[in-house]
Amino acid sequence: MTHDVRPSKREESRRENERVILSAAKSVFAEAGFGGATMQLIADVAGLPKANLHYYFTTKEELYRRVVQDIFEIWLRAADSFDNAPDPATGIGAYIDAKMEISRRHPKGSKVWASEVMHGAPIIQDYLENTLREWTDGRIAAIQGWIDAGQMAPISPRHLLYMLWAITQHYADFGHQVETLNGGKPLSGADWKTAKDTIKTIILRGIGAA
């Protein structure tokens, strides 16, 4: 006998309201920052009463941390390419592809993160000191393993990671500049493929892993 495990209408409504709120919050936080954003403004952008916002997220800080957590978890999943990759060309190449797709599909979340860090991470310092540090150490170990195996040049794994973050997140954090230099138009699918291929070629050749 099978059981119907589809979510109830109430659950579907809850998920949709949460999705709408988070989408609006990303837009507002990306434009105004934490200090300039208000729950009323986020409610207005979401098209919901302010009371609905407080039902799902009690405070602005709670909502902000959820926005940051969402983009951070997406970035963490992008690093799955490192796990069990047979060589740096495969692992780092897939990581570049994944990070570029995140910049393409989640630019506002990336901007929220960048703004927070540039202001000294007053709200999410604990993420940097704990989860991000642990994640970074794990990726450094993976890259060092490829170096020790003679699969790539003996470079600094830490600074390679910093370079990968800077390059890939540039397309989100400086999206307006990229579009302006692209004739005022968003990058097309072909443009994104060219960007990814170019970055992978330069990085992988530079570390002797092409």
C-alpha positions as a LaTeX table, in Angstrom:
\begin{tabular}{lrrr}
\hline
Residue & $x$ (\AA) & $y$ (\AA) & $z$ (\AA) \\
\hline
Met1 & 0.00 & 0.00 & 0.00 \\
Thr2 & 1.42 & 3.39 & $-0.97$ \\
His3 & 1.00 & 6.61 & 0.96 \\
Asp4 & 0.53 & 10.04 & $-0.55$ \\
Val5 & 3.49 & 12.08 & 0.69 \\
Arg6 & 2.71 & 15.20 & $-1.28$ \\
Pro7 & 2.80 & 18.37 & 0.83 \\
Ser8 & $-0.53$ & 19.74 & 2.02 \\
Lys9 & $-1.91$ & 22.97 & 0.62 \\
Arg10 & $-0.95$ & 24.71 & 3.86 \\
Glu11 & 2.62 & 23.43 & 3.53 \\
Glu12 & 2.77 & 24.47 & $-0.14$ \\
Ser13 & 1.51 & 27.94 & 0.81 \\
Arg14 & 4.08 & 28.21 & 3.60 \\
Arg15 & 6.92 & 27.26 & 1.27 \\
Glu16 & 5.78 & 29.70 & $-1.38$ \\
Asn17 & 5.48 & 32.57 & 1.10 \\
Glu18 & 8.94 & 31.82 & 2.43 \\
Arg19 & 10.35 & 31.71 & $-1.11$ \\
Val20 & 8.76 & 35.07 & $-1.94$ \\
Ile21 & 10.05 & 36.63 & 1.28 \\
Leu22 & 13.60 & 35.37 & 0.74 \\
Ser23 & 13.61 & 36.57 & $-2.86$ \\
Ala24 & 12.47 & 40.03 & $-1.78$ \\
Ala25 & 14.97 & 40.08 & 1.09 \\
Lys26 & 17.87 & 39.25 & $-1.26$ \\
Ser27 & 16.90 & 42.15 & $-3.50$ \\
Val28 & 16.55 & 44.64 & $-0.65$ \\
Phe29 & 19.67 & 43.56 & 1.23 \\
Ala30 & 21.69 & 43.56 & $-2.00$ \\
Glu31 & 20.67 & 47.15 & $-2.74$ \\
Ala32 & 20.41 & 48.69 & 0.75 \\
Gly33 & 22.64 & 46.51 & 2.87 \\
Phe34 & 21.64 & 45.30 & 6.33 \\
Gly35 & 21.56 & 48.78 & 7.83 \\
Gly36 & 19.47 & 50.36 & 5.10 \\
Ala37 & 16.94 & 47.55 & 4.80 \\
Thr38 & 13.72 & 47.47 & 6.81 \\
Met39 & 11.19 & 44.73 & 7.35 \\
Gln40 & 8.51 & 47.05 & 5.97 \\
Leu41 & 10.45 & 47.57 & 2.74 \\
Ile42 & 11.01 & 43.82 & 2.35 \\
Ala43 & 7.30 & 43.20 & 2.96 \\
Asp44 & 6.41 & 45.80 & 0.32 \\
Val45 & 8.72 & 44.20 & $-2.25$ \\
Ala46 & 7.34 & 40.76 & $-1.39$ \\
Gly47 & 3.77 & 42.05 & $-1.69$ \\
Leu48 & 2.88 & 40.71 & 1.74 \\
Pro49 & 1.69 & 42.33 & 4.97 \\
Lys50 & 4.51 & 43.08 & 7.39 \\
Ala51 & 2.83 & 40.80 & 9.94 \\
Asn52 & 3.33 & 37.88 & 7.54 \\
Leu53 & 7.03 & 38.62 & 7.44 \\
His54 & 7.30 & 38.51 & 11.22 \\
Tyr55 & 5.39 & 35.22 & 11.26 \\
Tyr56 & 8.20 & 33.57 & 9.27 \\
Phe57 & 11.15 & 35.65 & 10.49 \\
Thr58 & 10.91 & 37.34 & 13.87 \\
Thr59 & 13.68 & 39.88 & 13.30 \\
Lys60 & 15.56 & 41.48 & 10.43 \\
Glu61 & 18.77 & 39.83 & 11.60 \\
Glu62 & 17.14 & 36.39 & 11.51 \\
Leu63 & 15.98 & 37.00 & 7.92 \\
Tyr64 & 19.38 & 38.39 & 6.93 \\
Arg65 & 21.21 & 35.39 & 8.33 \\
Arg66 & 18.88 & 33.08 & 6.43 \\
Val67 & 19.69 & 34.91 & 3.16 \\
Val68 & 23.41 & 34.62 & 3.90 \\
Gln69 & 23.06 & 30.98 & 4.92 \\
Asp70 & 21.26 & 30.12 & 1.68 \\
Ile71 & 23.98 & 31.52 & $-0.61$ \\
Phe72 & 26.69 & 30.05 & 1.60 \\
Glu73 & 25.16 & 26.57 & 1.40 \\
Ile74 & 24.90 & 26.89 & $-2.38$ \\
Trp75 & 28.60 & 27.74 & $-2.50$ \\
Leu76 & 29.44 & 24.79 & $-0.26$ \\
Arg77 & 27.58 & 22.41 & $-2.58$ \\
Ala78 & 29.59 & 23.78 & $-5.50$ \\
Ala79 & 32.71 & 22.42 & $-3.79$ \\
Asp80 & 31.39 & 18.85 & $-4.03$ \\
Ser81 & 33.39 & 18.72 & $-7.27$ \\
Phe82 & 36.56 & 18.49 & $-5.15$ \\
Asp83 & 35.41 & 15.36 & $-3.41$ \\
Asn84 & 36.76 & 12.20 & $-5.03$ \\
Ala85 & 37.85 & 14.08 & $-8.18$ \\
Pro86 & 40.67 & 12.06 & $-9.78$ \\
Asp87 & 42.73 & 15.09 & $-10.73$ \\
Pro88 & 42.81 & 18.89 & $-10.42$ \\
Ala89 & 41.64 & 19.50 & $-13.98$ \\
Thr90 & 38.44 & 17.61 & $-13.21$ \\
Gly91 & 37.88 & 18.95 & $-9.69$ \\
Ile92 & 38.87 & 22.57 & $-10.16$ \\
Gly93 & 37.33 & 22.73 & $-13.63$ \\
Ala94 & 33.98 & 21.54 & $-12.28$ \\
Tyr95 & 34.26 & 23.97 & $-9.35$ \\
Ile96 & 34.77 & 26.90 & $-11.72$ \\
Asp97 & 31.74 & 25.81 & $-13.75$ \\
Ala98 & 29.61 & 25.54 & $-10.61$ \\
Lys99 & 30.73 & 28.88 & $-9.15$ \\
Met100 & 30.10 & 30.66 & $-12.43$ \\
Glu101 & 26.59 & 29.21 & $-12.60$ \\
Ile102 & 25.95 & 30.47 & $-9.07$ \\
Ser103 & 27.04 & 33.96 & $-10.12$ \\
Arg104 & 24.71 & 33.68 & $-13.09$ \\
Arg105 & 21.68 & 32.41 & $-11.18$ \\
His106 & 22.15 & 33.90 & $-7.68$ \\
Pro107 & 23.80 & 37.31 & $-8.16$ \\
Lys108 & 21.83 & 39.05 & $-5.41$ \\
Gly109 & 22.81 & 36.54 & $-2.76$ \\
Ser110 & 26.44 & 36.94 & $-3.77$ \\
Lys111 & 26.16 & 40.73 & $-3.47$ \\
Val112 & 24.69 & 40.44 & 0.03 \\
Trp113 & 27.63 & 38.27 & 1.09 \\
Ala114 & 30.19 & 40.61 & $-0.51$ \\
Ser115 & 28.70 & 43.71 & 1.12 \\
Glu116 & 28.62 & 42.03 & 4.52 \\
Val117 & 32.26 & 40.97 & 4.34 \\
Met118 & 33.43 & 44.36 & 3.04 \\
His119 & 31.84 & 45.94 & 6.11 \\
Gly120 & 33.74 & 43.64 & 8.46 \\
Ala121 & 31.11 & 40.88 & 8.68 \\
Pro122 & 29.30 & 42.36 & 11.71 \\
Ile123 & 26.43 & 39.87 & 11.44 \\
Ile124 & 28.07 & 36.71 & 10.06 \\
Gln125 & 31.56 & 36.72 & 11.56 \\
Asp126 & 30.79 & 33.35 & 13.13 \\
Tyr127 & 30.31 & 31.86 & 9.63 \\
Leu128 & 33.78 & 33.05 & 8.62 \\
Glu129 & 35.47 & 31.82 & 11.77 \\
Asn130 & 33.83 & 28.41 & 11.85 \\
Thr131 & 32.11 & 27.00 & 8.76 \\
Leu132 & 34.11 & 28.87 & 6.13 \\
Arg133 & 37.43 & 28.19 & 7.88 \\
Glu134 & 36.64 & 24.47 & 8.13 \\
Trp135 & 35.52 & 24.34 & 4.48 \\
Thr136 & 38.64 & 26.19 & 3.32 \\
Asp137 & 40.97 & 23.89 & 5.25 \\
Gly138 & 39.32 & 20.87 & 3.63 \\
Arg139 & 39.73 & 22.27 & 0.12 \\
Ile140 & 43.34 & 23.23 & 0.83 \\
Ala141 & 44.02 & 19.63 & 1.85 \\
Ala142 & 42.46 & 18.35 & $-1.39$ \\
Ile143 & 44.55 & 20.68 & $-3.53$ \\
Gln144 & 47.70 & 19.87 & $-1.55$ \\
Gly145 & 47.01 & 16.18 & $-2.24$ \\
Trp146 & 47.09 & 16.84 & $-5.99$ \\
Ile147 & 50.33 & 18.80 & $-5.57$ \\
Asp148 & 51.93 & 16.00 & $-3.55$ \\
Ala149 & 50.87 & 13.52 & $-6.24$ \\
Gly150 & 52.63 & 15.60 & $-8.90$ \\
Gln151 & 49.36 & 16.40 & $-10.68$ \\
Met152 & 49.81 & 20.17 & $-10.56$ \\
Ala153 & 52.41 & 22.83 & $-9.84$ \\
Pro154 & 53.48 & 23.46 & $-6.22$ \\
Ile155 & 51.51 & 26.65 & $-5.69$ \\
Ser156 & 49.72 & 27.95 & $-2.58$ \\
Pro157 & 46.34 & 26.17 & $-2.35$ \\
Arg158 & 44.96 & 28.97 & $-0.15$ \\
His159 & 45.75 & 31.73 & $-2.62$ \\
Leu160 & 44.46 & 29.63 & $-5.50$ \\
Leu161 & 41.11 & 29.45 & $-3.70$ \\
Tyr162 & 41.10 & 33.21 & $-3.11$ \\
Met163 & 41.77 & 33.73 & $-6.82$ \\
Leu164 & 38.95 & 31.38 & $-7.84$ \\
Trp165 & 36.49 & 33.17 & $-5.55$ \\
Ala166 & 37.52 & 36.59 & $-6.84$ \\
Ile167 & 37.24 & 35.63 & $-10.51$ \\
Thr168 & 33.95 & 33.76 & $-10.39$ \\
Gln169 & 32.13 & 36.07 & $-7.97$ \\
His170 & 33.17 & 39.13 & $-10.00$ \\
Tyr171 & 30.45 & 38.23 & $-12.50$ \\
Ala172 & 27.81 & 38.59 & $-9.78$ \\
Asp173 & 29.19 & 41.34 & $-7.57$ \\
Phe174 & 30.18 & 43.53 & $-10.54$ \\
Gly175 & 27.38 & 42.38 & $-12.83$ \\
His176 & 26.38 & 45.93 & $-13.74$ \\
Gln177 & 29.91 & 46.69 & $-14.92$ \\
Val178 & 30.05 & 43.45 & $-16.90$ \\
Glu179 & 26.71 & 44.21 & $-18.58$ \\
Thr180 & 27.72 & 47.80 & $-19.33$ \\
Leu181 & 30.87 & 46.59 & $-21.08$ \\
Asn182 & 28.73 & 44.05 & $-22.92$ \\
Gly183 & 26.80 & 46.80 & $-24.69$ \\
Gly184 & 24.31 & 47.21 & $-21.85$ \\
Lys185 & 23.03 & 43.66 & $-22.26$ \\
Pro186 & 23.13 & 40.66 & $-19.91$ \\
Leu187 & 25.58 & 37.96 & $-20.91$ \\
Ser188 & 24.05 & 35.35 & $-23.17$ \\
Gly189 & 24.41 & 31.62 & $-22.68$ \\
Ala190 & 27.24 & 31.66 & $-25.21$ \\
Asp191 & 28.92 & 34.52 & $-23.33$ \\
Trp192 & 28.81 & 32.58 & $-20.08$ \\
Lys193 & 30.28 & 29.50 & $-21.77$ \\
Thr194 & 33.10 & 31.61 & $-23.21$ \\
Ala195 & 33.78 & 33.11 & $-19.79$ \\
Lys196 & 33.88 & 29.71 & $-18.10$ \\
Asp197 & 36.09 & 28.17 & $-20.78$ \\
Thr198 & 38.47 & 31.13 & $-20.68$ \\
Ile199 & 38.80 & 31.05 & $-16.89$ \\
Lys200 & 39.36 & 27.29 & $-16.84$ \\
Thr201 & 41.99 & 27.48 & $-19.58$ \\
Ile202 & 43.95 & 30.24 & $-17.84$ \\
Ile203 & 43.73 & 28.73 & $-14.35$ \\
Leu204 & 44.39 & 25.11 & $-15.28$ \\
Arg205 & 47.32 & 25.98 & $-17.54$ \\
Gly206 & 48.68 & 28.31 & $-14.88$ \\
Ile207 & 48.75 & 25.57 & $-12.25$ \\
Gly208 & 50.07 & 22.97 & $-14.67$ \\
Ala209 & 46.89 & 20.92 & $-14.63$ \\
Ala210 & 45.51 & 21.46 & $-18.13$ \\
\hline
\end{tabular}
